[in-house]
Amino acid sequence: MKTKFFTYTVLCFLFSAYQSQAHVWALTLNGGGFGMGAIIICNNDGSGLNVAHSFQGPAGYHPYGNILMASDGNLYGTCYDGGTYGSCTVFKFEPTTQIYTDVYSFDIMHGDYPRSGVVEGPGAKLYGASSGGGASGGGVIYSYDINNAVYADLFDLTSFSGTIPYGNPIFHSDGKLYGMTTSGGLYGAGVIYSFDVTNNIYTDVLDFDGSNGSNPKGSLVEGTDGTLYGMTSSGGANSAGVLFSYNPSEAGFNKLFDFSAATGSIPQGTLTVGSDGKLYGMTSAGGINSLGVLFSYNPVNGIYTNLFNFNQADGATPLGSIMQSGNILCGATSAGGDYGLGVMFNFDMTNSTYTNVLNFNGSNGSNPNGAFLEVIATGTGSQQFSSTATFYPSPASDQLNISFSSPLTEQTTFSLIDAAGKVVYSSVELVTGGSKSIDVRSLPAGNYLIEIVTGNEKMTRQIIKE
């Protein structure tokens, strides 16, 4: 591999008084101006909500799953209805111009009915899975190239390989996609699969059999040590779902927890790895009110904690996932609240306080079933960064090295932000020697933004992890 060295005399204009504001984006399945779903933006405490786009046919409508901010700065997601063939779409939304575009209409033959969003990989390609269509009608794994607007049906799922995926695949630090299907496989209860995007090789790495869980409906999430964690919506000792781990390097599967009516049951979303190392998630049923729970699970000691029992007044039946913003867990329910159409909530990890911060009422969206996406919006000024910087190698595989032309004289914050807007690395230190190295081995391949803040100055630069 050829190593390239890039030197930037930072003419990117950065704050003389650095400020930032976090906003969150989300999709709602229904509601909005036409009752067919909405793209919303608000502050992470639910204030300042604005419906940025109301879905309506014949374009794509009823968006499912998560929304992604790709490396081109645009938002991408999928719709379960509408489009040229009435078989759903992949859409793009430009935040700056508020322009909505269906960039691809599924045609059944090459995929149909996506129930999740997309993930970005190397080369500005988006990857996803549809729950139907394809050669066998069981769904496909697909890609969409942002640069040339080309859609590709990469693999057609069958009952043997696993069918009907709900959650989107994710990139693991080994460079492969990993995902799950809700049915198919050896026992018809779904599978965990890997997909090598370099050669389009699909591998059924684990078959759910009921005892170890069945019918997963969310996505996998990668822990800091490369272990994958996930949940199934049924199966296990109580037929209420399980929480599990899977180690790709060892093909090792462990059932960690059996859900029950008392602890929470039928999880349908995706786990979140918290900054404290715990796993956070929600169930759609069970708990004191049988309307689901918010929970944590400590993989170190195996302790499961019911953090909050959902109820009709404060939100019920969560179907999506949680986002962490500072010490706040931010999520949504698909029902309950003042209008019975779902709520947005905050859970303070410091004092274990739950707050219903927003009631969906139809006009501002309703029935969300995905996760919120936090994006840090920053302003610009006219002050130049006082030191030039060299970033190498590019792409980076193990270490990202940064060399400054002169030592930085103040405490400096280094942050890596992934394509979804999530901060995946952060440190604060005094760089007296004029250089800094960041270990990126555990990060999935893709595009990242590195942000360096020192004193009143800030620089940002896109880097690539291979």
C-alpha positions as semicolon CSV with decimal commas, in nm:
position;residue;x (nm);y (nm);z (nm)
1;M;0,000;0,000;0,000
2;K;0,131;0,341;-0,089
3;T;0,144;0,584;0,198
4;K;0,048;0,940;0,128
5;F;0,136;1,236;0,346
6;F;-0,100;1,530;0,352
7;T;0,003;1,865;0,498
8;Y;-0,263;2,120;0,573
9;T;-0,186;2,481;0,647
10;V;-0,511;2,532;0,819
11;L;-0,695;2,796;0,631
12;C;-1,015;2,635;0,757
13;F;-1,164;2,907;0,947
14;L;-1,225;2,838;1,296
15;F;-1,377;2,992;1,593
16;S;-1,221;3,285;1,766
17;A;-1,476;3,188;2,029
18;Y;-1,550;2,822;1,970
19;Q;-1,909;2,713;2,016
20;S;-2,110;2,407;1,915
21;Q;-2,474;2,303;1,932
22;A;-2,599;1,948;1,919
23;H;-2,915;1,875;1,724
24;V;-3,084;1,544;1,666
25;W;-3,251;1,409;1,355
26;A;-3,503;1,128;1,346
27;L;-3,768;0,960;1,133
28;T;-4,128;0,898;1,229
29;L;-4,320;0,618;1,061
30;N;-4,643;0,819;1,040
31;G;-4,763;1,173;1,094
32;G;-4,627;1,490;0,943
33;G;-4,817;1,704;0,693
34;F;-4,965;1,410;0,503
35;G;-4,976;1,142;0,772
36;M;-4,715;0,935;0,587
37;G;-4,413;1,002;0,806
38;A;-4,168;1,283;0,871
39;I;-3,803;1,381;0,905
40;I;-3,772;1,587;1,221
41;I;-3,495;1,791;1,380
42;C;-3,485;1,921;1,736
43;N;-3,256;1,975;2,030
44;N;-3,166;1,667;2,233
45;D;-3,405;1,778;2,507
46;G;-3,698;1,779;2,263
47;S;-3,716;2,157;2,233
48;G;-3,723;2,346;1,903
49;L;-3,876;2,063;1,702
50;N;-3,919;2,128;1,331
51;V;-4,065;1,899;1,067
52;A;-3,798;1,924;0,798
53;H;-3,982;1,700;0,553
54;S;-4,325;1,539;0,536
55;F;-4,333;1,220;0,330
56;Q;-4,610;1,171;0,074
57;G;-4,685;0,939;-0,216
58;P;-4,621;0,866;-0,491
59;A;-4,263;0,930;-0,369
60;G;-4,132;0,717;-0,085
61;Y;-4,328;0,727;0,240
62;H;-4,352;0,548;0,576
63;P;-3,977;0,562;0,654
64;Y;-3,847;0,269;0,856
65;G;-3,547;0,246;1,087
66;N;-3,260;0,485;1,135
67;I;-3,140;0,789;0,946
68;L;-2,773;0,828;0,849
69;M;-2,562;1,135;0,781
70;A;-2,318;1,023;0,512
71;S;-1,976;1,162;0,428
72;D;-2,127;1,398;0,170
73;G;-2,318;1,576;0,448
74;N;-2,659;1,450;0,335
75;L;-2,908;1,233;0,524
76;Y;-3,003;0,891;0,390
77;G;-3,267;0,637;0,484
78;T;-3,527;0,400;0,342
79;C;-3,904;0,403;0,295
80;Y;-4,132;0,102;0,323
81;D;-4,385;0,232;0,068
82;G;-4,398;0,443;-0,246
83;G;-4,152;0,504;-0,524
84;T;-4,167;0,441;-0,897
85;Y;-4,282;0,080;-0,859
86;G;-4,467;0,118;-0,529
87;S;-4,200;-0,104;-0,376
88;C;-4,014;0,137;-0,145
89;T;-3,714;0,364;-0,186
90;V;-3,372;0,473;-0,068
91;F;-3,391;0,849;-0,011
92;K;-3,156;1,144;0,030
93;F;-3,235;1,462;0,220
94;E;-3,009;1,766;0,194
95;P;-3,017;1,952;0,528
96;T;-2,894;2,283;0,388
97;T;-3,142;2,307;0,099
98;Q;-3,422;2,092;0,249
99;I;-3,440;1,904;-0,081
100;Y;-3,575;1,548;-0,067
101;T;-3,491;1,293;-0,340
102;D;-3,570;0,926;-0,386
103;V;-3,232;0,815;-0,518
104;Y;-3,346;0,458;-0,585
105;S;-3,683;0,285;-0,622
106;F;-3,689;-0,085;-0,538
107;D;-3,839;-0,297;-0,817
108;I;-3,907;-0,622;-0,625
109;M;-3,670;-0,820;-0,850
110;H;-3,369;-0,650;-0,689
111;G;-3,510;-0,597;-0,343
112;D;-3,829;-0,483;-0,172
113;Y;-3,965;-0,352;0,159
114;P;-3,656;-0,233;0,351
115;R;-3,726;-0,223;0,726
116;S;-3,406;-0,049;0,827
117;G;-3,169;0,225;0,729
118;V;-2,826;0,206;0,568
119;V;-2,463;0,213;0,681
120;E;-2,171;0,379;0,500
121;G;-1,860;0,187;0,402
122;P;-1,536;0,267;0,220
123;G;-1,556;0,455;-0,108
124;A;-1,874;0,644;-0,013
125;K;-2,090;0,336;-0,061
126;L;-2,403;0,279;0,144
127;Y;-2,502;-0,076;0,238
128;G;-2,838;-0,208;0,350
129;A;-3,069;-0,508;0,353
130;S;-3,425;-0,531;0,226
131;S;-3,675;-0,762;0,395
132;G;-3,831;-0,881;0,069
133;G;-3,773;-0,911;-0,302
134;G;-3,477;-1,057;-0,481
135;A;-3,452;-1,388;-0,664
136;S;-3,612;-1,586;-0,382
137;G;-3,835;-1,317;-0,232
138;G;-3,648;-1,330;0,100
139;G;-3,466;-1,000;0,067
140;V;-3,129;-0,881;-0,059
141;I;-2,809;-0,720;0,063
142;Y;-2,748;-0,414;-0,149
143;S;-2,518;-0,118;-0,198
144;Y;-2,572;0,234;-0,325
145;D;-2,277;0,438;-0,450
146;I;-2,315;0,802;-0,349
147;N;-2,063;0,922;-0,606
148;N;-2,218;0,770;-0,918
149;A;-2,574;0,697;-0,797
150;V;-2,544;0,325;-0,878
151;Y;-2,750;0,063;-0,691
152;A;-2,630;-0,298;-0,681
153;D;-2,811;-0,612;-0,564
154;L;-2,511;-0,786;-0,403
155;F;-2,666;-1,102;-0,259
156;D;-3,011;-1,261;-0,276
157;L;-3,119;-1,416;0,051
158;T;-3,279;-1,761;0,060
159;S;-3,450;-1,973;0,324
160;F;-3,125;-2,169;0,355
161;S;-2,903;-1,862;0,408
162;G;-3,155;-1,666;0,616
163;T;-3,441;-1,440;0,507
164;I;-3,632;-1,125;0,596
165;P;-3,371;-0,903;0,764
166;Y;-3,516;-0,618;0,972
167;G;-3,210;-0,436;1,104
168;N;-2,936;-0,293;0,884
169;P;-2,593;-0,461;0,867
170;I;-2,298;-0,291;1,037
171;F;-1,929;-0,276;0,954
172;H;-1,710;-0,465;1,200
173;S;-1,348;-0,372;1,270
174;D;-1,245;-0,677;1,061
175;G;-1,385;-0,495;0,755
176;K;-1,686;-0,721;0,700
177;L;-2,054;-0,648;0,725
178;Y;-2,244;-0,832;0,999
179;G;-2,621;-0,855;1,028
180;M;-2,913;-1,076;1,119
181;T;-3,225;-1,216;0,955
182;T;-3,554;-1,277;1,133
183;S;-3,620;-1,614;0,972
184;G;-3,459;-1,881;0,758
185;G;-3,141;-2,068;0,829
186;L;-3,105;-2,422;0,959
187;Y;-3,392;-2,395;1,210
188;G;-3,602;-2,129;1,039
189;A;-3,550;-1,892;1,333
190;G;-3,303;-1,652;1,171
191;V;-2,925;-1,624;1,146
192;I;-2,625;-1,405;1,213
193;Y;-2,440;-1,349;0,887
194;S;-2,120;-1,191;0,764
195;F;-2,074;-1,038;0,422
196;D;-1,735;-0,957;0,270
197;V;-1,782;-0,647;0,054
198;T;-1,451;-0,708;-0,126
199;N;-1,568;-1,031;-0,290
200;N;-1,943;-1,041;-0,211
201;I;-1,909;-1,363;-0,009
202;Y;-2,199;-1,426;0,230
203;T;-2,154;-1,657;0,529
204;D;-2,418;-1,785;0,771
205;V;-2,205;-1,772;1,087
206;L;-2,474;-1,875;1,340
207;D;-2,822;-2,027;1,324
208;F;-3,073;-1,934;1,592
209;D;-3,255;-2,244;1,715
210;G;-3,503;-2,112;1,970
211;S;-3,308;-2,206;2,280
212;N;-3,037;-1,952;2,194
213;G;-3,297;-1,702;2,071
214;S;-3,504;-1,657;1,758
215;N;-3,636;-1,392;1,521
216;P;-3,398;-1,097;1,582
217;K;-3,539;-0,764;1,462
218;G;-3,264;-0,515;1,539
219;S;-2,902;-0,470;1,434
220;L;-2,580;-0,584;1,596
221;V;-2,347;-0,346;1,778
222;E;-1,970;-0,379;1,824
223;G;-1,808;-0,346;2,166
224;T;-1,467;-0,193;2,227
225;D;-1,299;-0,536;2,215
226;G;-1,456;-0,637;1,883
227;T;-1,732;-0,847;2,039
228;L;-2,072;-0,812;1,874
229;Y;-2,384;-0,778;2,089
230;G;-2,747;-0,820;1,990
231;M;-3,097;-0,925;2,092
232;T;-3,365;-1,156;1,959
233;S;-3,735;-1,078;1,984
234;S;-3,833;-1,429;2,091
235;G;-3,685;-1,761;2,198
236;G;-3,471;-1,829;2,501
237;A;-3,574;-1,983;2,833
238;N;-3,892;-1,773;2,859
239;S;-3,975;-1,742;2,487
240;A;-3,940;-1,365;2,538
241;G;-3,607;-1,305;2,364
242;V;-3,242;-1,310;2,461
243;L;-2,944;-1,077;2,486
244;F;-2,630;-1,236;2,340
245;S;-2,270;-1,182;2,237
246;Y;-2,083;-1,314;1,934
247;N;-1,707;-1,303;1,886
248;P;-1,627;-1,309;1,511
249;S;-1,261;-1,401;1,559
250;E;-1,352;-1,714;1,755
251;A;-1,701;-1,781;1,616
252;G;-1,803;-1,781;1,982
253;F;-2,169;-1,729;2,075
254;N;-2,288;-1,669;2,434
255;K;-2,642;-1,623;2,556
256;L;-2,603;-1,356;2,823
257;F;-2,958;-1,294;2,945
258;D;-3,307;-1,439;2,898
259;F;-3,578;-1,174;2,885
260;S;-3,907;-1,239;3,063
261;A;-4,244;-1,075;3,120
262;A;-4,117;-0,942;3,453
263;T;-3,782;-0,803;3,334
264;G;-3,903;-0,686;2,992
265;S;-3,977;-0,889;2,682
266;I;-3,978;-0,887;2,302
267;P;-3,695;-0,641;2,228
268;Q;-3,718;-0,512;1,871
269;G;-3,445;-0,248;1,857
270;T;-3,066;-0,237;1,881
271;L;-2,837;-0,216;2,183
272;T;-2,618;0,088;2,252
273;V;-2,270;0,064;2,405
274;G;-2,260;0,338;2,668
275;S;-1,955;0,542;2,758
276;D;-1,953;0,354;3,091
277;G;-1,908;0,020;2,911
278;K;-2,263;-0,098;2,982
279;L;-2,513;-0,201;2,717
280;Y;-2,838;-0,005;2,702
281;G;-3,157;-0,108;2,529
282;M;-3,536;-0,129;2,539
283;T;-3,800;-0,398;2,518
284;S;-4,136;-0,347;2,349
285;A;-4,333;-0,537;2,614
286;G;-4,304;-0,672;2,967
287;G;-4,214;-0,490;3,285
288;I;-4,455;-0,368;3,554
289;N;-4,702;-0,222;3,302
290;S;-4,643;-0,477;3,023
291;L;-4,552;-0,185;2,794
292;G;-4,177;-0,236;2,782
293;V;-3,872;-0,129;2,981
294;L;-3,551;0,069;2,949
295;F;-3,261;-0,142;3,077
296;S;-2,886;-0,169;3,117
297;Y;-2,666;-0,477;3,108
298;N;-2,311;-0,490;3,240
299;P;-2,112;-0,742;3,031
300;V;-1,836;-0,749;3,292
301;N;-2,044;-0,885;3,580
302;G;-2,360;-0,996;3,400
303;I;-2,590;-0,762;3,597
304;Y;-2,917;-0,665;3,426
305;T;-3,097;-0,357;3,559
306;N;-3,449;-0,241;3,479
307;L;-3,405;0,138;3,465
308;F;-3,761;0,243;3,379
309;N;-4,100;0,082;3,319
310;F;-4,280;0,246;3,028
311;N;-4,644;0,347;3,074
312;Q;-4,922;0,509;2,875
313;A;-4,861;0,858;3,014
314;D;-4,483;0,871;2,968
315;G;-4,445;0,656;2,658
316;A;-4,515;0,294;2,569
317;T;-4,402;0,016;2,337
318;P;-4,058;0,132;2,220
319;L;-3,957;-0,029;1,891
320;G;-3,630;0,151;1,822
321;S;-3,295;0,220;1,982
322;I;-3,123;0,463;2,218
323;M;-2,870;0,738;2,151
324;Q;-2,628;0,864;2,418
325;S;-2,562;1,238;2,432
326;G;-2,327;1,327;2,715
327;N;-2,480;1,175;3,028
328;I;-2,826;1,158;2,868
329;L;-2,985;0,858;2,697
330;C;-3,223;0,983;2,433
331;G;-3,491;0,762;2,278
332;A;-3,849;0,735;2,163
333;T;-4,154;0,515;2,204
334;S;-4,399;0,422;1,930
335;A;-4,708;0,473;2,147
336;G;-4,824;0,637;2,469
337;G;-4,790;0,999;2,573
338;D;-5,056;1,272;2,560
339;Y;-5,185;1,167;2,218
340;G;-5,105;0,796;2,221
341;L;-4,866;0,846;1,926
342;G;-4,536;0,809;2,106
343;V;-4,291;1,030;2,290
344;M;-3,930;1,143;2,289
345;F;-3,760;1,091;2,624
346;N;-3,438;1,166;2,809
347;F;-3,288;0,942;3,077
348;D;-3,021;1,103;3,295
349;M;-2,753;0,838;3,358
350;T;-2,618;1,039;3,652
351;N;-2,930;1,046;3,867
352;S;-3,141;0,777;3,692
353;T;-3,418;1,024;3,608
354;Y;-3,660;0,965;3,319
355;T;-3,828;1,263;3,151
356;N;-4,089;1,269;2,876
357;V;-3,959;1,569;2,679
358;L;-4,185;1,563;2,373
359;N;-4,527;1,420;2,285
360;F;-4,582;1,331;1,921
361;N;-4,921;1,458;1,806
362;G;-4,939;1,365;1,439
363;S;-4,855;1,705;1,292
364;N;-4,502;1,681;1,437
365;G;-4,477;1,313;1,345
366;S;-4,597;0,993;1,510
367;N;-4,498;0,635;1,587
368;P;-4,115;0,657;1,561
369;N;-3,945;0,318;1,531
370;G;-3,578;0,409;1,479
371;A;-3,308;0,593;1,669
372;F;-3,213;0,958;1,698
373;L;-2,901;1,081;1,521
374;E;-2,698;1,353;1,694
375;V;-2,513;1,597;1,475
376;I;-2,290;1,868;1,615
377;A;-2,344;2,188;1,419
378;T;-2,046;2,423;1,442
379;G;-2,005;2,783;1,336
380;T;-1,712;2,939;1,152
381;G;-1,499;3,244;1,216
382;S;-1,197;3,411;1,064
383;Q;-0,913;3,308;1,291
384;Q;-0,658;3,067;1,142
385;F;-0,517;2,774;1,330
386;S;-0,171;2,876;1,444
387;S;0,007;2,552;1,349
388;T;0,019;2,349;1,029
389;A;-0,064;1,981;1,063
390;T;0,036;1,663;0,882
391;F;-0,194;1,358;0,893
392;Y;-0,055;1,016;0,791
393;P;-0,086;0,751;0,667
394;S;-0,389;0,785;0,444
395;P;-0,582;0,561;0,458
396;A;-0,497;0,464;0,817
397;S;-0,527;0,106;0,932
398;D;-0,359;0,084;1,275
399;Q;-0,240;0,429;1,382
400;L;-0,340;0,777;1,267
401;N;-0,045;1,008;1,322
402;I;-0,065;1,387;1,350
403;S;0,242;1,605;1,339
404;F;0,226;1,980;1,418
405;S;0,472;2,239;1,289
406;S;0,500;2,381;1,640
407;P;0,403;2,250;1,986
408;L;0,050;2,331;2,101
409;T;0,072;2,541;2,415
410;E;-0,274;2,466;2,558
411;Q;-0,479;2,161;2,646
412;T;-0,609;2,018;2,320
413;T;-0,918;1,808;2,253
414;F;-0,894;1,540;1,983
415;S;-1,220;1,384;1,862
416;L;-1,304;1,131;1,592
417;I;-1,661;1,144;1,461
418;D;-1,808;0,867;1,246
419;A;-2,036;0,904;0,944
420;A;-2,345;0,885;1,166
421;G;-2,227;1,187;1,369
422;K;-2,124;0,980;1,674
423;V;-1,805;1,065;1,864
424;V;-1,609;0,737;1,866
425;Y;-1,285;0,870;2,018
426;S;-1,206;1,169;2,239
427;S;-0,908;1,275;2,449
428;V;-0,786;1,596;2,613
429;E;-0,412;1,643;2,651
430;L;-0,118;1,879;2,619
431;V;0,082;1,793;2,306
432;T;0,421;1,924;2,413
433;G;0,617;1,713;2,167
434;G;0,436;1,841;1,860
435;S;0,290;1,502;1,758
436;K;-0,004;1,281;1,845
437;S;-0,101;0,922;1,754
438;I;-0,449;0,770;1,770
439;D;-0,507;0,394;1,772
440;V;-0,779;0,329;1,512
441;R;-0,754;-0,051;1,490
442;S;-1,089;-0,108;1,660
443;L;-1,279;0,131;1,433
444;P;-1,481;-0,002;1,140
445;A;-1,356;0,091;0,793
446;G;-1,503;0,410;0,655
447;N;-1,488;0,788;0,655
448;Y;-1,436;0,986;0,975
449;L;-1,404;1,348;1,074
450;I;-1,118;1,441;1,304
451;E;-1,175;1,754;1,509
452;I;-0,893;1,928;1,700
453;V;-0,973;2,209;1,940
454;T;-0,712;2,410;2,128
455;G;-0,783;2,738;2,300
456;N;-1,001;2,949;2,071
457;E;-0,908;2,756;1,757
458;K;-1,045;2,447;1,587
459;M;-0,952;2,245;1,280
460;T;-1,140;1,963;1,115
461;R;-1,034;1,715;0,851
462;Q;-1,187;1,405;0,693
463;I;-0,976;1,090;0,726
464;I;-1,024;0,738;0,597
465;K;-0,991;0,419;0,802
466;E;-0,929;0,107;0,590
